[in-house]
Amino acid sequence: MTSISEQLVDALGIMIMGMGLVFIFLSVLIVGIAIVAKFCPAPEVVAKPDVPPSPIATNQLDPKLVAAITSAIHQYRA
């Protein structure tokens, strides 16, 4: 049976190897993404032309329509 110090040394070696592999993988991933971004640029965003707002968007409702809706609500509640 091995001593606790040998087990700790083995555990430390496995931990360092695992962290090193993760670091290498992430580094390769970042370099790969940078290369893809360099050769395949994102499409440019084209601004839409200004469209005049609709009458509903400016809160200009027809007073007759508001009266009809109000009347319908009062009749429903009665």
LOVO-556882 format. One record per atom (N, C-alpha, C): residue in one letter; atom name; x, y, z; residue number from 1. Coordinates in nm, 3 decimals. Layout:
N
ATOM rest atom      xx      yy      zz  nr
ATOM    A   CA       X       Y       Z NUM
...
***
This chain:
78
ATOM rest atom      xx      yy      zz  nr
ATOM    M    N   0.084  -0.118   0.000   1
ATOM    M   CA   0.000   0.000   0.000   1
ATOM    M    C   0.089   0.125   0.000   1
ATOM    T    N   0.048   0.222  -0.077   2
ATOM    T   CA   0.130   0.342  -0.088   2
ATOM    T    C   0.097   0.440   0.023   2
ATOM    S    N   0.191   0.525   0.052   3
ATOM    S   CA   0.170   0.622   0.159   3
ATOM    S    C   0.088   0.740   0.108   3
ATOM    I    N   0.042   0.818   0.202   4
ATOM    I   CA  -0.042   0.933   0.168   4
ATOM    I    C   0.035   1.036   0.087   4
ATOM    S    N   0.165   1.049   0.113   5
ATOM    S   CA   0.244   1.147   0.039   5
ATOM    S    C   0.259   1.105  -0.108   5
ATOM    E    N   0.273   0.976  -0.134   6
ATOM    E   CA   0.281   0.930  -0.272   6
ATOM    E    C   0.148   0.951  -0.344   6
ATOM    Q    N   0.038   0.929  -0.272   7
ATOM    Q   CA  -0.093   0.950  -0.333   7
ATOM    Q    C  -0.116   1.098  -0.363   7
ATOM    L    N  -0.070   1.184  -0.274   8
ATOM    L   CA  -0.085   1.328  -0.299   8
ATOM    L    C  -0.001   1.373  -0.418   8
ATOM    V    N   0.119   1.317  -0.432   9
ATOM    V   CA   0.204   1.351  -0.546   9
ATOM    V    C   0.138   1.303  -0.676   9
ATOM    D    N   0.082   1.183  -0.675  10
ATOM    D   CA   0.012   1.132  -0.794  10
ATOM    D    C  -0.109   1.219  -0.827  10
ATOM    A    N  -0.185   1.258  -0.724  11
ATOM    A   CA  -0.303   1.342  -0.745  11
ATOM    A    C  -0.262   1.478  -0.799  11
ATOM    L    N  -0.154   1.534  -0.749  12
ATOM    L   CA  -0.105   1.663  -0.798  12
ATOM    L    C  -0.062   1.652  -0.944  12
ATOM    G    N   0.006   1.543  -0.979  13
ATOM    G   CA   0.047   1.523  -1.118  13
ATOM    G    C  -0.072   1.510  -1.211  13
ATOM    I    N  -0.174   1.436  -1.169  14
ATOM    I   CA  -0.295   1.420  -1.252  14
ATOM    I    C  -0.367   1.555  -1.266  14
ATOM    M    N  -0.373   1.633  -1.157  15
ATOM    M   CA  -0.439   1.763  -1.161  15
ATOM    M    C  -0.367   1.858  -1.257  15
ATOM    I    N  -0.235   1.861  -1.248  16
ATOM    I   CA  -0.157   1.950  -1.337  16
ATOM    I    C  -0.173   1.907  -1.482  16
ATOM    M    N  -0.172   1.776  -1.507  17
ATOM    M   CA  -0.189   1.727  -1.644  17
ATOM    M    C  -0.328   1.764  -1.697  17
ATOM    G    N  -0.430   1.748  -1.615  18
ATOM    G   CA  -0.566   1.782  -1.658  18
ATOM    G    C  -0.581   1.930  -1.685  18
ATOM    M    N  -0.531   2.012  -1.596  19
ATOM    M   CA  -0.541   2.157  -1.616  19
ATOM    M    C  -0.459   2.201  -1.737  19
ATOM    G    N  -0.345   2.137  -1.759  20
ATOM    G   CA  -0.264   2.170  -1.877  20
ATOM    G    C  -0.337   2.134  -2.006  20
ATOM    L    N  -0.402   2.017  -2.008  21
ATOM    L   CA  -0.477   1.977  -2.128  21
ATOM    L    C  -0.593   2.073  -2.156  21
ATOM    V    N  -0.663   2.114  -2.051  22
ATOM    V   CA  -0.772   2.210  -2.069  22
ATOM    V    C  -0.719   2.342  -2.120  22
ATOM    F    N  -0.607   2.388  -2.064  23
ATOM    F   CA  -0.548   2.513  -2.109  23
ATOM    F    C  -0.506   2.505  -2.257  23
ATOM    I    N  -0.445   2.396  -2.296  24
ATOM    I   CA  -0.404   2.378  -2.436  24
ATOM    I    C  -0.526   2.374  -2.527  24
ATOM    F    N  -0.631   2.301  -2.487  25
ATOM    F   CA  -0.752   2.293  -2.569  25
ATOM    F    C  -0.816   2.430  -2.586  25
ATOM    L    N  -0.828   2.505  -2.477  26
ATOM    L   CA  -0.889   2.638  -2.488  26
ATOM    L    C  -0.804   2.733  -2.570  26
ATOM    S    N  -0.673   2.722  -2.560  27
ATOM    S   CA  -0.585   2.806  -2.641  27
ATOM    S    C  -0.601   2.775  -2.789  27
ATOM    V    N  -0.607   2.647  -2.823  28
ATOM    V   CA  -0.627   2.608  -2.963  28
ATOM    V    C  -0.764   2.656  -3.012  28
ATOM    L    N  -0.865   2.647  -2.927  29
ATOM    L   CA  -0.999   2.692  -2.963  29
ATOM    L    C  -1.001   2.842  -2.990  29
ATOM    I    N  -0.935   2.921  -2.907  30
ATOM    I   CA  -0.931   3.066  -2.926  30
ATOM    I    C  -0.857   3.100  -3.054  30
ATOM    V    N  -0.746   3.033  -3.080  31
ATOM    V   CA  -0.671   3.059  -3.204  31
ATOM    V    C  -0.755   3.020  -3.325  31
ATOM    G    N  -0.825   2.907  -3.317  32
ATOM    G   CA  -0.911   2.864  -3.427  32
ATOM    G    C  -1.024   2.962  -3.454  32
ATOM    I    N  -1.086   3.013  -3.350  33
ATOM    I   CA  -1.193   3.111  -3.368  33
ATOM    I    C  -1.138   3.239  -3.428  33
ATOM    A    N  -1.020   3.281  -3.386  34
ATOM    A   CA  -0.959   3.402  -3.441  34
ATOM    A    C  -0.929   3.385  -3.590  34
ATOM    I    N  -0.882   3.266  -3.629  35
ATOM    I   CA  -0.853   3.241  -3.771  35
ATOM    I    C  -0.981   3.241  -3.853  35
ATOM    V    N  -1.085   3.177  -3.803  36
ATOM    V   CA  -1.213   3.175  -3.875  36
ATOM    V    C  -1.270   3.315  -3.886  36
ATOM    A    N  -1.260   3.396  -3.780  37
ATOM    A   CA  -1.310   3.533  -3.783  37
ATOM    A    C  -1.233   3.618  -3.883  37
ATOM    K    N  -1.104   3.588  -3.901  38
ATOM    K   CA  -1.023   3.666  -3.993  38
ATOM    K    C  -1.058   3.636  -4.138  38
ATOM    F    N  -1.083   3.508  -4.169  39
ATOM    F   CA  -1.110   3.469  -4.306  39
ATOM    F    C  -1.258   3.475  -4.344  39
ATOM    C    N  -1.347   3.475  -4.246  40
ATOM    C   CA  -1.491   3.481  -4.272  40
ATOM    C    C  -1.551   3.595  -4.192  40
ATOM    P    N  -1.539   3.719  -4.241  41
ATOM    P   CA  -1.592   3.832  -4.163  41
ATOM    P    C  -1.745   3.829  -4.157  41
ATOM    A    N  -1.798   3.887  -4.052  42
ATOM    A   CA  -1.943   3.893  -4.035  42
ATOM    A    C  -2.002   3.991  -4.136  42
ATOM    P    N  -2.125   3.964  -4.184  43
ATOM    P   CA  -2.186   4.057  -4.280  43
ATOM    P    C  -2.216   4.191  -4.214  43
ATOM    E    N  -2.206   4.297  -4.294  44
ATOM    E   CA  -2.232   4.431  -4.242  44
ATOM    E    C  -2.381   4.453  -4.228  44
ATOM    V    N  -2.418   4.528  -4.126  45
ATOM    V   CA  -2.558   4.557  -4.101  45
ATOM    V    C  -2.598   4.678  -4.184  45
ATOM    V    N  -2.707   4.663  -4.260  46
ATOM    V   CA  -2.755   4.772  -4.343  46
ATOM    V    C  -2.868   4.841  -4.268  46
ATOM    A    N  -2.858   4.973  -4.254  47
ATOM    A   CA  -2.960   5.049  -4.182  47
ATOM    A    C  -3.085   5.059  -4.267  47
ATOM    K    N  -3.200   5.044  -4.201  48
ATOM    K   CA  -3.328   5.055  -4.272  48
ATOM    K    C  -3.361   5.203  -4.291  48
ATOM    P    N  -3.426   5.236  -4.402  49
ATOM    P   CA  -3.463   5.377  -4.422  49
ATOM    P    C  -3.572   5.417  -4.322  49
ATOM    D    N  -3.574   5.547  -4.289  50
ATOM    D   CA  -3.673   5.596  -4.194  50
ATOM    D    C  -3.813   5.589  -4.254  50
ATOM    V    N  -3.904   5.530  -4.179  51
ATOM    V   CA  -4.043   5.516  -4.221  51
ATOM    V    C  -4.126   5.605  -4.131  51
ATOM    P    N  -4.215   5.686  -4.186  52
ATOM    P   CA  -4.297   5.770  -4.099  52
ATOM    P    C  -4.384   5.683  -4.009  52
ATOM    P    N  -4.401   5.724  -3.885  53
ATOM    P   CA  -4.479   5.642  -3.791  53
ATOM    P    C  -4.626   5.638  -3.830  53
ATOM    S    N  -4.690   5.528  -3.795  54
ATOM    S   CA  -4.832   5.513  -3.825  54
ATOM    S    C  -4.913   5.595  -3.726  54
ATOM    P    N  -5.038   5.625  -3.758  55
ATOM    P   CA  -5.120   5.705  -3.666  55
ATOM    P    C  -5.138   5.639  -3.530  55
ATOM    I    N  -5.140   5.506  -3.524  56
ATOM    I   CA  -5.157   5.438  -3.396  56
ATOM    I    C  -5.031   5.454  -3.312  56
ATOM    A    N  -4.915   5.455  -3.376  57
ATOM    A   CA  -4.789   5.468  -3.303  57
ATOM    A    C  -4.776   5.605  -3.238  57
ATOM    T    N  -4.840   5.706  -3.292  58
ATOM    T   CA  -4.831   5.841  -3.236  58
ATOM    T    C  -4.945   5.870  -3.140  58
ATOM    N    N  -5.026   5.768  -3.105  59
ATOM    N   CA  -5.136   5.779  -3.010  59
ATOM    N    C  -5.243   5.877  -3.056  59
ATOM    Q    N  -5.270   5.884  -3.184  60
ATOM    Q   CA  -5.377   5.968  -3.237  60
ATOM    Q    C  -5.491   5.876  -3.279  60
ATOM    L    N  -5.580   5.846  -3.185  61
ATOM    L   CA  -5.691   5.757  -3.213  61
ATOM    L    C  -5.812   5.840  -3.254  61
ATOM    D    N  -5.896   5.779  -3.333  62
ATOM    D   CA  -6.020   5.842  -3.378  62
ATOM    D    C  -6.113   5.856  -3.258  62
ATOM    P    N  -6.162   5.975  -3.228  63
ATOM    P   CA  -6.250   5.993  -3.112  63
ATOM    P    C  -6.379   5.911  -3.123  63
ATOM    K    N  -6.430   5.889  -3.246  64
ATOM    K   CA  -6.551   5.809  -3.263  64
ATOM    K    C  -6.524   5.663  -3.224  64
ATOM    L    N  -6.405   5.614  -3.256  65
ATOM    L   CA  -6.368   5.478  -3.221  65
ATOM    L    C  -6.356   5.463  -3.069  65
ATOM    V    N  -6.296   5.561  -3.004  66
ATOM    V   CA  -6.283   5.558  -2.858  66
ATOM    V    C  -6.421   5.560  -2.794  66
ATOM    A    N  -6.513   5.641  -2.847  67
ATOM    A   CA  -6.649   5.649  -2.793  67
ATOM    A    C  -6.721   5.515  -2.812  67
ATOM    A    N  -6.703   5.451  -2.925  68
ATOM    A   CA  -6.769   5.324  -2.951  68
ATOM    A    C  -6.716   5.216  -2.858  68
ATOM    I    N  -6.587   5.213  -2.834  69
ATOM    I   CA  -6.529   5.114  -2.744  69
ATOM    I    C  -6.575   5.138  -2.601  69
ATOM    T    N  -6.576   5.265  -2.560  70
ATOM    T   CA  -6.623   5.298  -2.425  70
ATOM    T    C  -6.767   5.257  -2.406  70
ATOM    S    N  -6.851   5.284  -2.506  71
ATOM    S   CA  -6.992   5.246  -2.498  71
ATOM    S    C  -7.008   5.095  -2.490  71
ATOM    A    N  -6.930   5.023  -2.566  72
ATOM    A   CA  -6.938   4.876  -2.564  72
ATOM    A    C  -6.896   4.822  -2.427  72
ATOM    I    N  -6.796   4.881  -2.366  73
ATOM    I   CA  -6.752   4.837  -2.233  73
ATOM    I    C  -6.860   4.862  -2.129  73
ATOM    H    N  -6.923   4.982  -2.135  74
ATOM    H   CA  -7.030   5.012  -2.039  74
ATOM    H    C  -7.148   4.920  -2.057  74
ATOM    Q    N  -7.183   4.887  -2.179  75
ATOM    Q   CA  -7.295   4.795  -2.203  75
ATOM    Q    C  -7.261   4.654  -2.154  75
ATOM    Y    N  -7.137   4.613  -2.171  76
ATOM    Y   CA  -7.096   4.479  -2.127  76
ATOM    Y    C  -7.103   4.469  -1.974  76
ATOM    R    N  -7.059   4.574  -1.906  77
ATOM    R   CA  -7.057   4.571  -1.760  77
ATOM    R    C  -7.197   4.583  -1.699  77
ATOM    A    N  -7.289   4.640  -1.774  78
ATOM    A   CA  -7.426   4.661  -1.721  78
ATOM    A    C  -7.508   4.532  -1.722  78
***
